[in-house]
């Protein structure tokens, strides 16, 4: 597990990607280069992002396949390619890729025992103006019903490239969750382990992917440890336990609140502990607006995060464990 130094002057507000390099742009660029580099690589699309792969399709017409608006077929073709020894990458909006085609993900990949890389875009509420059809806050929780999936949640295009190359170079099933919103600074995510960004004594905050910058804003002046995770499956239980002082964990995820609470619970099953899961609320937000307004409505802006962290960390434990300090864990 690596330790990264964060400058106090670093921007700590989640921002919409304004440069020409968004995660989606980087995904198309890197995957196009992977098509050139490895004849096992294939891309399967269902119209979404097809324009970004036009040049790659001209170079590799038999390995860039657009099946049209047929997401179940996209996953069926992906499974078929994997059965022939190819390393397919399937891509669409997350609700189309995972929710609409869940049966094919379960059977054509998992049941067949073959691997592929699924790359979703849109995240939880990037497409806020498009309504619920284009939103999938439950995507990672849905994959938790299946066995053996790696799940990567990059917070920056540079992290996306590192994790994508790792996933395509592997042989199992992997899901990469892209978003238009990104942290100001990329972290070193090559190992897949959580990184220690700061140390504190009042508890540990685990920030996942694009939630890092709002978390850093929220914990300003708060004596807590901050861990950063861009890979959440497998969950880095060793990294969490190794840095834990007081067994109070705040889990901040950019998808359904509490999605990884079970993983934290398994990691800390040997000690009394408390977990606060912050993320997208289960109650559907029946409004449009922009992503920043959705962020605030779900309490995932720095102010909303800080209010709930303060209340949680100030609560006296009810199990008679005093202030809950562990001293040393493990």
Backbone torsions as a table, in degrees:
resi	resn	phi	psi	omega
1	UNK	NA	131.3	-175.1
2	UNK	-101.8	153.4	177.5
3	UNK	-109.5	129.7	-177.0
4	UNK	-114.5	133.5	178.8
5	UNK	-85.2	127.4	179.3
6	UNK	-110.1	122.2	178.4
7	UNK	-71.4	135.0	178.2
8	UNK	-59.2	-22.0	-178.1
9	UNK	-86.9	-3.3	-178.6
10	UNK	-64.2	141.0	176.7
11	UNK	-59.3	137.2	-177.9
12	UNK	-131.3	46.5	175.1
13	UNK	-129.5	132.0	179.7
14	UNK	-65.3	124.8	-174.6
15	UNK	-122.6	148.8	173.0
16	UNK	-69.8	135.0	-178.5
17	UNK	-62.2	119.3	-176.4
18	UNK	-108.2	-12.7	178.7
19	UNK	-78.4	172.9	179.3
20	UNK	-72.0	-12.9	-178.4
21	UNK	-103.3	93.4	169.9
22	UNK	-91.9	171.9	176.7
23	UNK	-59.8	-40.0	-178.1
24	UNK	-66.0	-42.4	175.7
25	UNK	-60.4	-46.1	-178.2
26	UNK	-64.5	-39.7	177.5
27	UNK	-57.1	-48.2	-178.9
28	UNK	-64.4	-41.1	-178.8
29	UNK	-65.2	-49.0	-177.3
30	UNK	-67.0	-42.2	-179.1
31	UNK	-66.2	-36.7	175.7
32	UNK	-61.9	-39.3	177.5
33	UNK	-69.7	-35.1	177.2
34	UNK	-65.2	-34.2	175.4
35	UNK	-61.8	-37.9	177.9
36	UNK	-70.6	-34.5	-171.8
37	UNK	-84.4	-31.5	-171.2
38	UNK	-133.8	114.7	-178.4
39	UNK	-68.0	-8.3	175.9
40	UNK	-81.5	-18.1	-175.8
41	UNK	-76.7	136.4	174.7
42	UNK	-138.5	156.4	179.0
43	UNK	-125.3	132.1	178.3
44	UNK	-121.7	124.8	-175.5
45	UNK	-122.0	160.1	172.7
46	UNK	-127.0	58.4	-179.0
47	UNK	76.8	-39.0	-178.7
48	UNK	-61.1	129.8	178.2
49	UNK	66.9	13.4	-178.4
50	UNK	-59.7	-36.4	-179.0
51	UNK	-62.3	-30.6	-179.3
52	UNK	-71.6	-15.6	-177.4
53	UNK	-111.9	15.8	-177.4
54	UNK	-61.4	-45.8	-179.4
55	UNK	-66.2	-41.8	178.5
56	UNK	-64.2	-37.2	179.4
57	UNK	-66.5	-34.8	177.6
58	UNK	-66.6	-34.9	179.7
59	UNK	-79.0	-33.4	-173.7
60	UNK	-132.2	66.7	-173.3
61	UNK	-62.9	-23.2	-179.0
62	UNK	-93.0	-2.2	-179.7
63	UNK	-124.1	3.7	169.9
64	UNK	-121.5	104.9	-171.0
65	UNK	-116.1	123.7	176.7
66	UNK	-111.9	109.9	-175.2
67	UNK	-89.0	2.0	-175.5
68	UNK	81.3	-167.3	-174.5
69	UNK	-80.5	69.0	-178.1
70	UNK	-141.2	78.6	-171.7
71	UNK	-66.1	-37.8	178.1
72	UNK	-62.6	-40.6	176.4
73	UNK	-63.8	-38.9	178.2
74	UNK	-55.4	-44.6	179.8
75	UNK	-73.0	-32.4	175.8
76	UNK	-64.8	-43.4	176.8
77	UNK	-63.9	-39.7	177.9
78	UNK	-59.2	-46.0	177.8
79	UNK	-63.0	-39.4	178.7
80	UNK	-64.1	-43.1	177.0
81	UNK	-61.3	-41.4	-179.9
82	UNK	-63.4	-36.1	178.9
83	UNK	-64.8	-24.5	179.1
84	UNK	-86.9	-1.9	-179.4
85	UNK	100.4	1.6	177.2
86	UNK	-77.2	164.0	174.7
87	UNK	-114.0	87.1	-173.8
88	UNK	-83.1	147.6	175.1
89	UNK	-118.5	117.0	178.4
90	UNK	-105.5	140.2	-172.6
91	UNK	-143.1	136.1	171.5
92	UNK	-169.8	-174.6	170.3
93	UNK	-62.8	142.8	-174.2
94	UNK	-53.8	-44.2	-179.2
95	UNK	-65.8	-29.6	178.1
96	UNK	-77.4	-37.9	-175.2
97	UNK	-71.8	-42.9	-173.4
98	UNK	-107.3	-43.7	-175.3
99	UNK	-79.2	-49.7	-178.6
100	UNK	-66.6	-35.7	-175.7
101	UNK	-107.5	27.0	-174.6
102	UNK	-59.4	-41.5	-178.2
103	UNK	-60.7	-39.2	179.3
104	UNK	-71.2	-35.3	174.8
105	UNK	-61.6	-43.6	-178.0
106	UNK	-67.7	-44.2	-171.7
107	UNK	-94.4	-48.7	-173.0
108	UNK	-74.6	-19.4	174.8
109	UNK	-109.1	-66.5	-174.6
110	UNK	-61.0	-52.7	-177.1
111	UNK	-66.2	-33.6	178.7
112	UNK	-76.7	-12.9	178.7
113	UNK	71.0	33.2	178.7
114	UNK	-118.8	161.9	-175.8
115	UNK	-111.2	153.3	176.3
116	UNK	-159.4	168.4	177.2
117	UNK	-114.9	121.6	175.9
118	UNK	-104.5	130.4	-178.6
119	UNK	-122.9	110.6	-178.7
120	UNK	-100.1	148.1	174.3
121	UNK	-124.3	167.0	-179.7
122	UNK	97.2	-29.1	177.4
123	UNK	49.3	-142.1	-173.8
124	UNK	-82.6	-41.2	-176.5
125	UNK	-152.0	27.9	173.4
126	UNK	-55.7	-44.5	-178.8
127	UNK	-90.3	56.0	-175.3
128	UNK	-61.1	-36.3	-178.5
129	UNK	-75.1	-14.0	-179.5
130	UNK	-88.3	-9.8	177.6
131	UNK	84.3	-173.2	-171.4
132	UNK	-63.9	-25.8	-178.5
133	UNK	-60.8	-26.6	-176.5
134	UNK	-106.8	15.1	-177.3
135	UNK	-120.3	139.8	-177.4
136	UNK	-143.2	70.6	176.8
137	UNK	-69.2	-12.9	-178.4
138	UNK	-99.4	14.5	-173.5
139	UNK	-64.6	-45.7	-178.4
140	UNK	-69.0	-38.8	176.9
141	UNK	-62.0	-36.8	178.4
142	UNK	-65.2	-41.5	178.4
143	UNK	-67.2	-23.8	177.9
144	UNK	-66.7	-12.7	176.2
145	UNK	-80.9	-8.8	-179.8
146	UNK	-110.4	161.2	-174.5
147	UNK	-98.4	137.4	165.4
148	UNK	84.5	11.6	-179.2
149	UNK	-82.9	133.7	167.1
150	UNK	-88.3	137.7	-179.3
151	UNK	-128.0	123.3	-179.1
152	UNK	-116.6	134.2	-178.1
153	UNK	-128.0	77.2	-177.5
154	UNK	-65.3	149.4	177.5
155	UNK	-108.3	5.7	-176.6
156	UNK	-160.4	149.1	178.7
157	UNK	-56.0	-35.8	177.8
158	UNK	-62.9	-39.0	176.9
159	UNK	-67.0	-38.7	177.5
160	UNK	-57.0	-45.2	-179.3
161	UNK	-62.4	-46.2	179.4
162	UNK	-59.1	-47.2	-176.2
163	UNK	-71.7	-35.7	178.6
164	UNK	-65.6	-46.2	179.1
165	UNK	-62.0	-39.3	178.0
166	UNK	-63.7	-44.0	-177.3
167	UNK	-66.9	-45.7	-178.9
168	UNK	-67.1	-31.8	178.4
169	UNK	-75.8	-9.6	179.5
170	UNK	-90.6	-163.1	-178.4
171	UNK	-136.7	3.6	179.5
172	UNK	-98.8	-165.4	177.4
173	UNK	-94.4	130.7	-178.3
174	UNK	-138.9	145.2	176.4
175	UNK	-123.0	127.8	174.4
176	UNK	-111.3	128.5	-175.0
177	UNK	-106.8	105.0	-178.5
178	UNK	-91.9	153.8	175.8
179	UNK	-144.7	155.2	176.4
180	UNK	-78.4	-10.8	-177.7
181	UNK	-102.9	139.6	-172.1
182	UNK	-145.8	159.0	174.9
183	UNK	-75.3	159.2	-177.3
184	UNK	-70.3	-31.4	-174.2
185	UNK	-128.7	134.8	176.0
186	UNK	-77.2	147.3	176.2
187	UNK	-106.8	164.5	177.4
188	UNK	-83.6	101.7	-174.1
189	UNK	-109.3	15.5	-172.8
190	UNK	-61.3	-32.3	-175.3
191	UNK	-81.9	-17.7	-175.0
192	UNK	80.0	0.1	179.8
193	UNK	-91.3	157.0	173.7
194	UNK	-70.3	147.4	-178.7
195	UNK	-110.4	140.3	176.9
196	UNK	-86.4	115.0	179.8
197	UNK	-97.4	-26.4	174.3
198	UNK	-162.5	159.3	-178.6
199	UNK	-113.9	145.6	176.7
200	UNK	-155.1	176.9	-173.4
201	UNK	-116.8	-7.1	-174.5
202	UNK	-92.6	-4.8	-177.6
203	UNK	149.2	-178.8	-177.5
204	UNK	-125.6	132.4	175.9
205	UNK	-109.4	123.1	176.1
206	UNK	-101.5	113.6	179.1
207	UNK	-100.7	127.9	-176.5
208	UNK	-106.1	125.5	172.3
209	UNK	51.2	-126.5	-174.3
210	UNK	-68.6	0.0	176.1
211	UNK	-84.9	-1.5	-176.1
212	UNK	-63.2	-49.9	-176.0
213	UNK	-62.4	-45.9	175.5
214	UNK	-62.9	-31.6	176.4
215	UNK	-66.2	-45.2	179.2
216	UNK	-60.9	-37.8	174.3
217	UNK	-63.8	-44.1	-174.0
218	UNK	-67.1	-32.7	-174.8
219	UNK	-94.6	8.8	178.1
220	UNK	-54.9	123.7	-179.3
221	UNK	79.8	3.4	-179.4
222	UNK	-104.0	132.2	-173.8
223	UNK	-83.5	72.9	-179.2
224	UNK	-130.0	157.2	170.0
225	UNK	-82.6	139.9	175.6
226	UNK	-119.3	122.5	173.8
227	UNK	-109.6	144.6	178.2
228	UNK	-115.3	131.9	179.1
229	UNK	-126.3	121.5	170.9
230	UNK	-106.4	-14.6	170.5
231	UNK	-116.1	120.3	-176.5
232	UNK	-110.4	-15.0	172.1
233	UNK	-135.3	117.9	-0.2
234	UNK	-69.4	149.1	-180.0
235	UNK	-80.3	134.9	-176.5
236	UNK	-79.8	76.1	-180.0
237	UNK	-64.0	-39.1	-179.8
238	UNK	-61.6	-43.4	179.7
239	UNK	-63.6	-38.7	178.6
240	UNK	-65.9	-49.2	-177.2
241	UNK	-63.8	-38.0	-175.9
242	UNK	-65.5	-24.8	-175.8
243	UNK	-106.4	-2.8	-172.7
244	UNK	-78.9	131.2	174.3
245	UNK	-107.7	-61.6	176.5
246	UNK	-103.3	130.4	-170.8
247	UNK	-80.5	49.1	173.1
248	UNK	-115.7	117.5	-173.3
249	UNK	-119.8	128.4	172.4
250	UNK	-106.6	120.3	-176.6
251	UNK	-106.5	116.4	-176.5
252	UNK	-115.2	107.5	-175.5
253	UNK	-119.5	148.3	-177.7
254	UNK	-86.1	15.6	178.3
255	UNK	-132.2	-156.1	-171.7
256	UNK	-54.7	127.3	-176.9
257	UNK	-56.3	133.0	176.8
258	UNK	82.4	8.7	-177.0
259	UNK	-56.0	-40.4	-177.2
260	UNK	-99.9	11.9	-178.8
261	UNK	-61.6	-34.8	179.2
262	UNK	-64.1	-35.9	-179.9
263	UNK	-69.1	-39.1	175.4
264	UNK	-64.9	-41.0	178.5
265	UNK	-60.6	-41.7	176.8
266	UNK	-64.5	-41.5	-178.7
267	UNK	-63.1	-33.0	-174.5
268	UNK	-110.7	23.8	-177.7
269	UNK	-63.5	-18.4	-176.3
270	UNK	-87.9	-3.1	-179.3
271	UNK	-140.5	150.0	170.6
272	UNK	-61.3	137.5	-176.5
273	UNK	-155.8	166.6	174.7
274	UNK	-128.6	145.3	178.9
275	UNK	-132.8	130.3	172.7
276	UNK	-111.8	115.1	-180.0
277	UNK	-97.1	116.2	178.9
278	UNK	-112.3	137.3	-179.0
279	UNK	177.3	-155.9	179.6
280	UNK	-71.9	131.9	-177.7
281	UNK	-67.8	152.2	178.9
282	UNK	-72.5	-30.3	177.0
283	UNK	-68.8	125.4	-177.4
284	UNK	-65.0	131.3	176.9
285	UNK	-85.5	103.1	-174.5
286	UNK	-89.8	58.1	178.1
287	UNK	-139.3	161.1	175.7
288	UNK	-96.3	-99.4	179.4
289	UNK	70.0	-168.1	179.5
290	UNK	-108.1	169.6	-177.1
291	UNK	-57.9	-35.4	179.3
292	UNK	-63.9	-36.2	177.6
293	UNK	-69.1	-36.9	174.7
294	UNK	-64.9	-40.4	178.6
295	UNK	-56.6	-48.0	-179.8
296	UNK	-67.1	-39.9	-178.4
297	UNK	-62.4	-32.0	178.2
298	UNK	-88.0	3.0	178.8
299	UNK	72.8	25.6	-176.8
300	UNK	-103.9	8.6	170.6
301	UNK	-80.5	162.9	-176.8
302	UNK	-53.7	-42.2	-179.6
303	UNK	-64.2	-44.4	179.0
304	UNK	-64.8	-40.4	177.4
305	UNK	-63.3	-44.6	-176.6
306	UNK	-64.0	-40.9	-179.2
307	UNK	-60.6	-43.0	-178.2
308	UNK	-75.6	-34.0	175.3
309	UNK	-64.2	-46.1	-179.7
310	UNK	-58.4	-45.3	-178.6
311	UNK	-64.5	-40.9	-178.4
312	UNK	-68.8	-48.3	-175.9
313	UNK	-71.3	-22.5	-180.0
314	UNK	-85.0	-13.2	-177.6
315	UNK	-70.7	130.0	178.2
316	UNK	-74.6	132.2	178.5
317	UNK	-61.9	142.6	-176.6
318	UNK	-99.6	6.0	-176.6
319	UNK	-99.7	11.0	178.1
320	UNK	78.2	15.1	-175.6
321	UNK	-92.9	18.7	179.0
322	UNK	63.5	-131.5	-178.9
323	UNK	-84.5	1.5	173.3
324	UNK	80.3	8.5	-177.8
325	UNK	-68.5	138.9	-179.3
326	UNK	-95.0	-24.8	-170.5
327	UNK	73.7	-82.7	179.1
328	UNK	-131.8	133.9	-178.5
329	UNK	-110.6	145.0	171.1
330	UNK	104.9	NA	NA
